[in-house]
Each structure stands twice: as structure tokens, then as C-alpha cells.
Amino acid sequence: MLNGRLVTVRPTRADDLDFLAELAVADGVRHNVVGWDWPVSRDGQEDWFRQSLRDPRVRRLTVADPATDRPVGLTGLWEVDWHNGTALTATKLMPGATPRGAGTDSIMLIMAWAFHEVGLRRLHSTILPFNAASLGAYVRKCGWRVEGRDREAVFRRGEWHDLLRVAVLRREFDALPDAEEYVERVCGPRIGVPAQPEPAHSTNASVQSAPERPERASSIATA
């Protein structure tokens, strides 16, 4: 479990599926997410859950209320590429179910976990230009960069919209002012390297300056 300032992020469980079915069809979510699908039932969520458990390139996680463990959103890693150290990530929060700043908190937790626990070096995602909340959280607050634009790539409410491609590197996350706090939240306190003891030196001036006499040196060495 990853404990943030406002939310926790934990493995998705079977008892989250009712909530996730509601999240998938919530108007505020369906309008702003990039991917499109048919409305999903509870049975469909069960199939999705079983498939995700068998896919080594996917790790879906539930965003939860830290006080009650009640699910409030979904995040995770998709398309994990171990050779290149990259993955797709995304965050969906139920409208009205989380305090202000929960999105940023979730993203910072996932970045700290992906970069400093999983061992990845680059995360990427896509955002619709009219999704101001996601652009603000990812780009303005969490250090992501817009790397490209796919023109008229997504169909929403009868119109075609551009698609922004965004990404962040580990070194860019590490440069954020709150990065160290989130790394400690995920990985624990930094382990310090113990100081090495100074080598012992003889302080016996008379021994150091004594003329070489093998028999005396031998007696001192064995004292």
C-alpha cells in the first residue's frame, strides 16, 4: 500500500468492482478519458479483473480513502516495457469523491513507486486538451512535459479533438521539490552509509623513533 497525503494507492480487489463499474460510466470520467468503450457492467468488470491479474505488463491499482479504505479512483501501470524501462500510466477519480489535490497526490505516489521501487525510467500518457484538471495535475504540478500532438485523433460529443502526448523522466521527477517526501512515503527513509572508522595509528613516539633492533621490535609486536 502506498500512503500519500490525501489518498492511499493499493492493489485492486474483487470487492472494488462495483465501484469501478460506476467509475467507468460516470459522465465526468467518460467525457475526459482518452479511451472509449461500450458501457461496462459488473460482469464485464469481473472479466477485466481476471484478465489484468494474468497480464504481467499491467498493474492496476485502486485509489482509496485512507480513513475508510473506500475506493475513490483507479490508477496503475500499463504496457510495462522492462527492456526500455517505460510504462503507460493514468489516473481516474470519481467526481466529488476526493478532496482537492487528490489527483496530484495519486500521480506523485505512482511516479515515486514506478521510478524508485519498480525501477522504470520513463512514464507516458495521453490527455485531451480540454481536460484542464489532468493537464494541471500532470504538467503544471507534477513535472510532466507535452511531447507531441496527434491532430483530430479522438471523437467526443460529435467533434474531433487533438490528443496531447505527455511524459516524464525519472530525473525530472527527482528534481521536483516534493520528490524526496514521496520517495520516503513509498520506499521508507533513506538508508545512510555508516561512517568508516579511522585507521589506528601508533602514538608511541619512542617506539617510532627507536633505532632498528629486531629483538625489541619483536617484543613490542607481541605485547
GROMACS elastic network, one bead per residue, 0.5 to 0.9 nm:
[ bonds ]
;  ai    aj funct       b0    kb
    1     8     6  0.67768   500
    1     9     6  0.57940   500
    1    11     6  0.73584   500
    1   186     6  0.83545   500
    2     7     6  0.85223   500
    2     8     6  0.54698   500
    2    10     6  0.63158   500
    2   109     6  0.67882   500
    2   110     6  0.84893   500
    2   113     6  0.81317   500
    2   185     6  0.70345   500
    2   186     6  0.57473   500
    3     6     6  0.81426   500
    3     7     6  0.65166   500
    3     9     6  0.66027   500
    3    10     6  0.87364   500
    3    66     6  0.76418   500
    3   109     6  0.77664   500
    3   182     6  0.89270   500
    3   185     6  0.62926   500
    3   186     6  0.71964   500
    4     7     6  0.53149   500
    4     8     6  0.56782   500
    4     9     6  0.79217   500
    4    66     6  0.85674   500
    4   102     6  0.89216   500
    4   105     6  0.61244   500
    4   106     6  0.72549   500
    4   108     6  0.83635   500
    4   109     6  0.65307   500
    4   182     6  0.74070   500
    4   185     6  0.68372   500
    4   186     6  0.85471   500
    5     8     6  0.82083   500
    5   102     6  0.82483   500
    5   105     6  0.65616   500
    6    65     6  0.76181   500
    6    66     6  0.71919   500
    6    98     6  0.84404   500
    6    99     6  0.74629   500
    6   100     6  0.89233   500
    6   101     6  0.75782   500
    6   102     6  0.58138   500
    6   105     6  0.65810   500
    6   106     6  0.84195   500
    7    63     6  0.65729   500
    7    64     6  0.57947   500
    7    65     6  0.53748   500
    7    66     6  0.54418   500
    7    67     6  0.88136   500
    7    72     6  0.88271   500
    7    98     6  0.83945   500
    7   102     6  0.64211   500
    7   103     6  0.89621   500
    7   105     6  0.69542   500
    7   106     6  0.68794   500
    8    62     6  0.82288   500
    8    63     6  0.58109   500
    8    64     6  0.52073   500
    8    65     6  0.63314   500
    8    66     6  0.54299   500
    8    69     6  0.79658   500
    8   105     6  0.89652   500
    8   106     6  0.77461   500
    8   109     6  0.86631   500
    9    12     6  0.89799   500
    9    61     6  0.63508   500
    9    62     6  0.56290   500
    9    64     6  0.61275   500
    9    65     6  0.89035   500
    9    66     6  0.88753   500
    9    74     6  0.86133   500
    9    75     6  0.80595   500
    9    76     6  0.89461   500
    9   106     6  0.72228   500
    9   109     6  0.77365   500
    9   110     6  0.82797   500
   10    13     6  0.88341   500
   10    60     6  0.89770   500
   10    61     6  0.55255   500
   10    62     6  0.54135   500
   10    63     6  0.66474   500
   10    64     6  0.74492   500
   11    59     6  0.81551   500
   11    60     6  0.68425   500
   11    62     6  0.59226   500
   11    63     6  0.88437   500
   12    15     6  0.83900   500
   12    16     6  0.66008   500
   12    17     6  0.84744   500
   12    49     6  0.83876   500
   12    59     6  0.89392   500
   12    60     6  0.63683   500
   12    63     6  0.86597   500
   12    74     6  0.83858   500
   13    16     6  0.54469   500
   13    17     6  0.74074   500
   13    49     6  0.84426   500
   13    61     6  0.87614   500
   13    62     6  0.80824   500
   14    17     6  0.56484   500
   14    18     6  0.86437   500
   14    46     6  0.76891   500
   14    49     6  0.75549   500
   15    18     6  0.70265   500
   15    19     6  0.83584   500
   16    19     6  0.55223   500
   16    20     6  0.62344   500
   16    21     6  0.88156   500
   16    62     6  0.78899   500
   16    70     6  0.84921   500
   16    71     6  0.66120   500
   17    21     6  0.60709   500
   17    22     6  0.86183   500
   17    42     6  0.67199   500
   17    45     6  0.60744   500
   17    46     6  0.70155   500
   17    49     6  0.80450   500
   18    21     6  0.52565   500
   18    22     6  0.65396   500
   18    23     6  0.87819   500
   18    41     6  0.88327   500
   18    42     6  0.61169   500
   18    45     6  0.80435   500
   19    22     6  0.51333   500
   19    23     6  0.61591   500
   19    24     6  0.87167   500
   19    71     6  0.69605   500
   19    72     6  0.79888   500
   19    73     6  0.85600   500
   20    24     6  0.61046   500
   20    25     6  0.88270   500
   20    42     6  0.84307   500
   20    45     6  0.73841   500
   20    71     6  0.83754   500
   20    72     6  0.88688   500
   20    73     6  0.76968   500
   20    74     6  0.77050   500
   21    24     6  0.52753   500
   21    25     6  0.67729   500
   21    26     6  0.88610   500
   21    39     6  0.87826   500
   21    40     6  0.62135   500
   21    41     6  0.60959   500
   21    42     6  0.57465   500
   21    44     6  0.82664   500
   21    45     6  0.63014   500
   22    25     6  0.55028   500
   22    26     6  0.61028   500
   22    40     6  0.85584   500
   22    41     6  0.86182   500
   22    42     6  0.87270   500
   22    94     6  0.86859   500
   23    26     6  0.52020   500
   23    27     6  0.87721   500
   23    29     6  0.70238   500
   23    30     6  0.85574   500
   23    72     6  0.86334   500
   23    73     6  0.74382   500
   23    74     6  0.85522   500
   23    92     6  0.79648   500
   23    93     6  0.77172   500
   23    94     6  0.60069   500
   23    95     6  0.88612   500
   24    27     6  0.86403   500
   24    29     6  0.69578   500
   24    30     6  0.67262   500
   24    39     6  0.74746   500
   24    40     6  0.68253   500
   24    92     6  0.89473   500
   25    28     6  0.86706   500
   25    29     6  0.72004   500
   25    30     6  0.61703   500
   25    39     6  0.61589   500
   25    40     6  0.70750   500
   26    29     6  0.53482   500
   26    30     6  0.61100   500
   26    31     6  0.85663   500
   26    94     6  0.75462   500
   26    95     6  0.80895   500
   27    30     6  0.52713   500
   27    31     6  0.60377   500
   27    32     6  0.86122   500
   27    95     6  0.89758   500
   28    31     6  0.56195   500
   28    32     6  0.65613   500
   28    33     6  0.88708   500
   28    94     6  0.80664   500
   28    95     6  0.65473   500
   29    32     6  0.54024   500
   29    33     6  0.60415   500
   29    92     6  0.69791   500
   29    93     6  0.76509   500
   29    94     6  0.72937   500
   29    95     6  0.76044   500
   30    33     6  0.56295   500
   30    34     6  0.83146   500
   30    35     6  0.84218   500
   30    36     6  0.75686   500
   31    34     6  0.83131   500
   31   131     6  0.89684   500
   31   156     6  0.71627   500
   31   157     6  0.82713   500
   32   127     6  0.82003   500
   32   128     6  0.68726   500
   32   130     6  0.78955   500
   32   131     6  0.59144   500
   32   134     6  0.88624   500
   32   156     6  0.89594   500
   33    36     6  0.76508   500
   33    92     6  0.80176   500
   33   126     6  0.88947   500
   33   127     6  0.74597   500
   33   128     6  0.74708   500
   33   131     6  0.84214   500
   34   126     6  0.69842   500
   34   127     6  0.66133   500
   34   128     6  0.66258   500
   34   154     6  0.72225   500
   34   163     6  0.81089   500
   35   154     6  0.86309   500
   37    40     6  0.78460   500
   40    43     6  0.80165   500
   40    44     6  0.57389   500
   40    45     6  0.68659   500
   41    44     6  0.50417   500
   41    45     6  0.63938   500
   41    46     6  0.88922   500
   42    45     6  0.50465   500
   42    46     6  0.65329   500
   43    46     6  0.51607   500
   43    47     6  0.66529   500
   43    48     6  0.87947   500
   44    47     6  0.52192   500
   44    48     6  0.62472   500
   44    49     6  0.86026   500
   45    49     6  0.59961   500
   45    50     6  0.86411   500
   46    49     6  0.50219   500
   46    50     6  0.62579   500
   46    51     6  0.86335   500
   47    50     6  0.52690   500
   47    51     6  0.62164   500
   47    52     6  0.86402   500
   48    51     6  0.52345   500
   48    52     6  0.61710   500
   48    53     6  0.88096   500
   49    52     6  0.52213   500
   49    53     6  0.64633   500
   49    60     6  0.88915   500
   50    53     6  0.53243   500
   50    54     6  0.67440   500
   51    54     6  0.53123   500
   51    55     6  0.64400   500
   52    55     6  0.52224   500
   52    56     6  0.81199   500
   52    57     6  0.87926   500
   52    58     6  0.62935   500
   52    59     6  0.71724   500
   52    60     6  0.72571   500
   53    56     6  0.77002   500
   53    58     6  0.79586   500
   53    59     6  0.78697   500
   53    60     6  0.86789   500
   54    58     6  0.86094   500
   55    58     6  0.56183   500
   55    59     6  0.80883   500
   56    59     6  0.75480   500
   56    80     6  0.80694   500
   57    77     6  0.78930   500
   57    78     6  0.61114   500
   57    79     6  0.53040   500
   57    81     6  0.72642   500
   57    82     6  0.86858   500
   57    87     6  0.86332   500
   58    76     6  0.77295   500
   58    77     6  0.57281   500
   58    79     6  0.62411   500
   58    80     6  0.65252   500
   59    75     6  0.87554   500
   59    76     6  0.55173   500
   59    77     6  0.51460   500
   59    78     6  0.64578   500
   59    80     6  0.86446   500
   60    74     6  0.73382   500
   60    75     6  0.61283   500
   60    77     6  0.63098   500
   60    78     6  0.77061   500
   61    73     6  0.87359   500
   61    74     6  0.59292   500
   61    75     6  0.51984   500
   61    77     6  0.82125   500
   62    71     6  0.63843   500
   62    72     6  0.75881   500
   62    73     6  0.59201   500
   62    75     6  0.61432   500
   62    76     6  0.78641   500
   63    69     6  0.88279   500
   63    70     6  0.85604   500
   63    71     6  0.58507   500
   63    72     6  0.56064   500
   63    74     6  0.53783   500
   63    75     6  0.67110   500
   63    91     6  0.87257   500
   63    92     6  0.86985   500
   63    93     6  0.78227   500
   63   106     6  0.72871   500
   64    67     6  0.86910   500
   64    68     6  0.79243   500
   64    69     6  0.52630   500
   64    70     6  0.53193   500
   64    72     6  0.51770   500
   64    73     6  0.67268   500
   64    74     6  0.86343   500
   65    68     6  0.55953   500
   65    70     6  0.52915   500
   65    71     6  0.63860   500
   65    72     6  0.66184   500
   65    98     6  0.79248   500
   66    69     6  0.54871   500
   66    70     6  0.79057   500
   67    70     6  0.81517   500
   68    71     6  0.87540   500
   69    72     6  0.89336   500
   71    74     6  0.81753   500
   72    92     6  0.86757   500
   72    93     6  0.59670   500
   72    94     6  0.57037   500
   72    95     6  0.88174   500
   72    97     6  0.60445   500
   72    98     6  0.67660   500
   73    91     6  0.73284   500
   73    92     6  0.53522   500
   73    94     6  0.57168   500
   73    97     6  0.86146   500
   73    98     6  0.87655   500
   74    90     6  0.81252   500
   74    91     6  0.57760   500
   74    92     6  0.51475   500
   74    93     6  0.64949   500
   74    94     6  0.87902   500
   75    89     6  0.70435   500
   75    90     6  0.55701   500
   75    92     6  0.64041   500
   75    93     6  0.86503   500
   75   106     6  0.78761   500
   75   107     6  0.84644   500
   75   110     6  0.80670   500
   76    88     6  0.84361   500
   76    89     6  0.58446   500
   76    90     6  0.66155   500
   76    91     6  0.74250   500
   76   110     6  0.72009   500
   77    80     6  0.66656   500
   77    87     6  0.60513   500
   77    88     6  0.56949   500
   77    90     6  0.75011   500
   77   110     6  0.84430   500
   77   114     6  0.82516   500
   77   123     6  0.87988   500
   78    81     6  0.89594   500
   78    87     6  0.58339   500
   78    89     6  0.60595   500
   78    90     6  0.85253   500
   79    86     6  0.80266   500
   79    87     6  0.53855   500
   79    88     6  0.57662   500
   79    89     6  0.86333   500
   80    84     6  0.89807   500
   80    85     6  0.75701   500
   80    86     6  0.59853   500
   80    88     6  0.69285   500
   80   120     6  0.88192   500
   81    84     6  0.56692   500
   81    85     6  0.56511   500
   81    86     6  0.52252   500
   81    87     6  0.60532   500
   81   120     6  0.87020   500
   82    86     6  0.68360   500
   82    87     6  0.85093   500
   82   119     6  0.89573   500
   82   120     6  0.76461   500
   83    86     6  0.81384   500
   84   120     6  0.81787   500
   84   121     6  0.80843   500
   84   122     6  0.85520   500
   85   119     6  0.72126   500
   85   121     6  0.52481   500
   85   122     6  0.63999   500
   85   123     6  0.86248   500
   86   120     6  0.56990   500
   86   121     6  0.60839   500
   86   123     6  0.55957   500
   86   124     6  0.76372   500
   87   114     6  0.86917   500
   87   120     6  0.76188   500
   87   121     6  0.88358   500
   87   122     6  0.68136   500
   87   123     6  0.51579   500
   87   124     6  0.63870   500
   87   125     6  0.86264   500
   88   122     6  0.88649   500
   88   123     6  0.57707   500
   88   125     6  0.55213   500
   88   126     6  0.88525   500
   88   167     6  0.89463   500
   89   107     6  0.89448   500
   89   110     6  0.83231   500
   89   123     6  0.66120   500
   89   124     6  0.63151   500
   89   125     6  0.58069   500
   89   126     6  0.89794   500
   90   107     6  0.82921   500
   90   124     6  0.86663   500
   90   125     6  0.65118   500
   90   126     6  0.83024   500
   91   103     6  0.73799   500
   91   106     6  0.75399   500
   91   107     6  0.73043   500
   91   134     6  0.87087   500
   92   103     6  0.82936   500
   93    96     6  0.85844   500
   93    97     6  0.75287   500
   93    98     6  0.74644   500
   93   102     6  0.84638   500
   93   103     6  0.73055   500
   94    97     6  0.55183   500
   94    98     6  0.73725   500
   95    98     6  0.74002   500
   96    99     6  0.78427   500
   98   101     6  0.82804   500
   98   102     6  0.61571   500
   98   103     6  0.84781   500
   99   102     6  0.58025   500
   99   103     6  0.88541   500
  100   103     6  0.77384   500
  100   104     6  0.88919   500
  101   104     6  0.53797   500
  101   105     6  0.62179   500
  101   106     6  0.87288   500
  101   137     6  0.83614   500
  102   106     6  0.61015   500
  102   107     6  0.86328   500
  103   106     6  0.51535   500
  103   107     6  0.62538   500
  103   108     6  0.86660   500
  103   133     6  0.86653   500
  103   134     6  0.80974   500
  103   137     6  0.66254   500
  103   138     6  0.88167   500
  104   107     6  0.51286   500
  104   108     6  0.61284   500
  104   109     6  0.85976   500
  104   136     6  0.88924   500
  104   137     6  0.53065   500
  104   138     6  0.72847   500
  104   141     6  0.70354   500
  104   142     6  0.69605   500
  105   108     6  0.52810   500
  105   109     6  0.62782   500
  105   110     6  0.87737   500
  106   109     6  0.52132   500
  106   110     6  0.63029   500
  106   111     6  0.87287   500
  107   110     6  0.51650   500
  107   111     6  0.61770   500
  107   112     6  0.86351   500
  107   137     6  0.79428   500
  107   138     6  0.74010   500
  107   142     6  0.73753   500
  108   111     6  0.51442   500
  108   112     6  0.61386   500
  108   113     6  0.85256   500
  108   142     6  0.68214   500
  108   173     6  0.85733   500
  108   178     6  0.85528   500
  108   179     6  0.76612   500
  108   182     6  0.66684   500
  109   112     6  0.52303   500
  109   113     6  0.60942   500
  109   114     6  0.84934   500
  109   182     6  0.61738   500
  109   183     6  0.79664   500
  109   185     6  0.79805   500
  109   186     6  0.71107   500
  110   113     6  0.50838   500
  110   114     6  0.58831   500
  110   115     6  0.83955   500
  111   114     6  0.51201   500
  111   115     6  0.59133   500
  111   116     6  0.81130   500
  111   123     6  0.78761   500
  111   168     6  0.88864   500
  111   170     6  0.80573   500
  111   173     6  0.72886   500
  111   179     6  0.89766   500
  111   182     6  0.86663   500
  111   183     6  0.88312   500
  112   115     6  0.54258   500
  112   116     6  0.56371   500
  112   117     6  0.73262   500
  112   170     6  0.87661   500
  112   173     6  0.79478   500
  112   174     6  0.87094   500
  112   179     6  0.72770   500
  112   180     6  0.86657   500
  112   182     6  0.59847   500
  112   183     6  0.51748   500
  112   184     6  0.86856   500
  112   185     6  0.85133   500
  112   186     6  0.66349   500
  112   187     6  0.83858   500
  113   116     6  0.55039   500
  113   118     6  0.62079   500
  113   119     6  0.82599   500
  113   182     6  0.85833   500
  113   183     6  0.73297   500
  113   186     6  0.60489   500
  113   187     6  0.77244   500
  114   117     6  0.58489   500
  114   119     6  0.61168   500
  114   120     6  0.56450   500
  114   121     6  0.79806   500
  114   122     6  0.87113   500
  114   123     6  0.82057   500
  114   170     6  0.89215   500
  115   118     6  0.60739   500
  115   119     6  0.50320   500
  115   121     6  0.58932   500
  115   122     6  0.78164   500
  115   123     6  0.87884   500
  115   169     6  0.86792   500
  115   170     6  0.59516   500
  115   173     6  0.85501   500
  115   183     6  0.89986   500
  116   119     6  0.55920   500
  116   120     6  0.76230   500
  116   170     6  0.85769   500
  116   183     6  0.69159   500
  116   186     6  0.82736   500
  116   187     6  0.74092   500
  117   120     6  0.82794   500
  117   183     6  0.87605   500
  117   186     6  0.76825   500
  117   187     6  0.67966   500
  120   123     6  0.77777   500
  120   170     6  0.77488   500
  121   168     6  0.85906   500
  121   169     6  0.58108   500
  121   170     6  0.50965   500
  121   171     6  0.81593   500
  122   167     6  0.71126   500
  122   168     6  0.58137   500
  122   170     6  0.61053   500
  123   166     6  0.86158   500
  123   167     6  0.55410   500
  123   168     6  0.54803   500
  123   169     6  0.65938   500
  123   170     6  0.82743   500
  124   144     6  0.87000   500
  124   165     6  0.74685   500
  124   166     6  0.57169   500
  124   168     6  0.65111   500
  124   169     6  0.88834   500
  125   164     6  0.85409   500
  125   165     6  0.61222   500
  125   166     6  0.54052   500
  125   167     6  0.62076   500
  126   163     6  0.66510   500
  126   164     6  0.55223   500
  126   166     6  0.58045   500
  126   167     6  0.84568   500
  127   130     6  0.84428   500
  127   131     6  0.68573   500
  127   134     6  0.70653   500
  127   135     6  0.70899   500
  127   163     6  0.61186   500
  127   164     6  0.51965   500
  127   165     6  0.66131   500
  127   166     6  0.73519   500
  128   131     6  0.54600   500
  128   132     6  0.85155   500
  128   134     6  0.86107   500
  128   135     6  0.84649   500
  128   154     6  0.81806   500
  128   161     6  0.73851   500
  128   162     6  0.67716   500
  128   163     6  0.51644   500
  128   164     6  0.60493   500
  128   165     6  0.89564   500
  129   132     6  0.70890   500
  129   135     6  0.77018   500
  129   161     6  0.78186   500
  129   162     6  0.68814   500
  129   163     6  0.66817   500
  129   164     6  0.65716   500
  130   133     6  0.87593   500
  130   135     6  0.86483   500
  130   161     6  0.88270   500
  131   134     6  0.56872   500
  131   135     6  0.64016   500
  131   136     6  0.87203   500
  132   135     6  0.51199   500
  132   136     6  0.59712   500
  132   137     6  0.85526   500
  133   136     6  0.51991   500
  133   137     6  0.62124   500
  133   138     6  0.86361   500
  134   137     6  0.51245   500
  134   138     6  0.59288   500
  134   139     6  0.79784   500
  135   138     6  0.54025   500
  135   139     6  0.54100   500
  135   140     6  0.69033   500
  135   141     6  0.88666   500
  136   139     6  0.56696   500
  136   141     6  0.63208   500
  136   142     6  0.84965   500
  137   140     6  0.59396   500
  137   141     6  0.50946   500
  137   142     6  0.61636   500
  137   143     6  0.88344   500
  137   144     6  0.89293   500
  138   141     6  0.59560   500
  138   143     6  0.65488   500
  138   144     6  0.54861   500
  138   145     6  0.82146   500
  138   166     6  0.84103   500
  138   167     6  0.89356   500
  139   142     6  0.58101   500
  139   143     6  0.53595   500
  139   145     6  0.58209   500
  139   146     6  0.74640   500
  139   166     6  0.79976   500
  139   167     6  0.89055   500
  140   143     6  0.63237   500
  140   144     6  0.74435   500
  140   145     6  0.88301   500
  141   144     6  0.81504   500
  142   168     6  0.87649   500
  142   173     6  0.74300   500
  142   176     6  0.74973   500
  143   167     6  0.89030   500
  143   168     6  0.68317   500
  143   172     6  0.65609   500
  143   173     6  0.64735   500
  143   175     6  0.86731   500
  143   176     6  0.70483   500
  144   166     6  0.63661   500
  144   167     6  0.54182   500
  144   169     6  0.81233   500
  144   172     6  0.79527   500
  144   173     6  0.83025   500
  145   165     6  0.84479   500
  145   166     6  0.53783   500
  145   167     6  0.55763   500
  145   168     6  0.63262   500
  146   149     6  0.80627   500
  146   164     6  0.66200   500
  146   165     6  0.58184   500
  146   167     6  0.67480   500
  147   164     6  0.76045   500
  147   165     6  0.55699   500
  147   166     6  0.54352   500
  147   167     6  0.68906   500
  148   163     6  0.83570   500
  148   164     6  0.59150   500
  148   165     6  0.50719   500
  148   166     6  0.72116   500
  149   162     6  0.65590   500
  149   163     6  0.55415   500
  149   165     6  0.59984   500
  150   153     6  0.58390   500
  150   154     6  0.89152   500
  150   161     6  0.88560   500
  150   162     6  0.55200   500
  150   164     6  0.64535   500
  150   165     6  0.77043   500
  151   154     6  0.85537   500
  151   160     6  0.86328   500
  151   161     6  0.70174   500
  151   163     6  0.64853   500
  151   164     6  0.87748   500
  152   155     6  0.77351   500
  152   159     6  0.87088   500
  152   163     6  0.71517   500
  153   160     6  0.66107   500
  153   161     6  0.59851   500
  153   162     6  0.53908   500
  153   163     6  0.59508   500
  154   159     6  0.82610   500
  154   160     6  0.55651   500
  154   161     6  0.51808   500
  154   162     6  0.64606   500
  154   163     6  0.67159   500
  155   158     6  0.65953   500
  155   159     6  0.56052   500
  155   161     6  0.62414   500
  156   159     6  0.54115   500
  156   160     6  0.63382   500
  156   161     6  0.71741   500
  157   160     6  0.84318   500
  168   171     6  0.84350   500
  168   172     6  0.64361   500
  168   173     6  0.70517   500
  169   172     6  0.52420   500
  169   173     6  0.64795   500
  169   174     6  0.87685   500
  170   173     6  0.50988   500
  170   174     6  0.61555   500
  170   175     6  0.87175   500
  171   175     6  0.63006   500
  172   175     6  0.52183   500
  172   176     6  0.68859   500
  173   176     6  0.54675   500
  173   177     6  0.89906   500
  173   179     6  0.63904   500
  174   177     6  0.81400   500
  174   178     6  0.85628   500
  174   179     6  0.54887   500
  174   180     6  0.73049   500
  175   178     6  0.85473   500
  175   179     6  0.69846   500
  176   179     6  0.52477   500
  176   180     6  0.82675   500
  177   180     6  0.75417   500
  177   181     6  0.86264   500
  178   181     6  0.54342   500
  178   182     6  0.65693   500
  178   183     6  0.88566   500
  179   182     6  0.53163   500
  179   183     6  0.61826   500
  179   184     6  0.86925   500
  180   183     6  0.50460   500
  180   184     6  0.62159   500
  180   185     6  0.85980   500
  181   184     6  0.52426   500
  181   185     6  0.62636   500
  181   186     6  0.88341   500
  182   186     6  0.62153   500
  182   187     6  0.84102   500
  183   186     6  0.51719   500
  183   187     6  0.56949   500
  183   188     6  0.71901   500
  183   189     6  0.82116   500
  183   190     6  0.87593   500
  184   187     6  0.51414   500
  184   189     6  0.50551   500
  184   190     6  0.69776   500
  185   188     6  0.58243   500
  185   189     6  0.79674   500
  187   190     6  0.80748   500
  188   191     6  0.86032   500
  192   195     6  0.89883   500
  193   196     6  0.88325   500
  196   199     6  0.89403   500
  197   200     6  0.86528   500
  198   201     6  0.89107   500
  202   205     6  0.80226   500
  202   207     6  0.87623   500
  202   208     6  0.80609   500
  203   206     6  0.88851   500
  203   207     6  0.86841   500
  203   208     6  0.82449   500
  204   207     6  0.54441   500
  204   208     6  0.63976   500
  204   209     6  0.87930   500
  205   208     6  0.50719   500
  205   209     6  0.60803   500
  205   210     6  0.83167   500
  206   209     6  0.52874   500
  206   210     6  0.57698   500
  207   210     6  0.51339   500
  207   211     6  0.85443   500
  207   217     6  0.84499   500
  207   220     6  0.86444   500
  208   211     6  0.85327   500
  209   212     6  0.89495   500
  210   213     6  0.81674   500
  212   216     6  0.83222   500
  212   217     6  0.75903   500
  213   216     6  0.56112   500
  213   217     6  0.62885   500
  213   218     6  0.87169   500
  214   217     6  0.51637   500
  214   218     6  0.61022   500
  214   219     6  0.88007   500
  215   218     6  0.52464   500
  215   219     6  0.65970   500
  216   219     6  0.51812   500
  216   220     6  0.64067   500
  216   221     6  0.87012   500
  217   220     6  0.52293   500
  217   221     6  0.61848   500
  217   222     6  0.88447   500
  218   221     6  0.51699   500
  218   222     6  0.65122   500
  218   223     6  0.88002   500
  219   222     6  0.54609   500
  219   223     6  0.62450   500
  220   223     6  0.51845   500
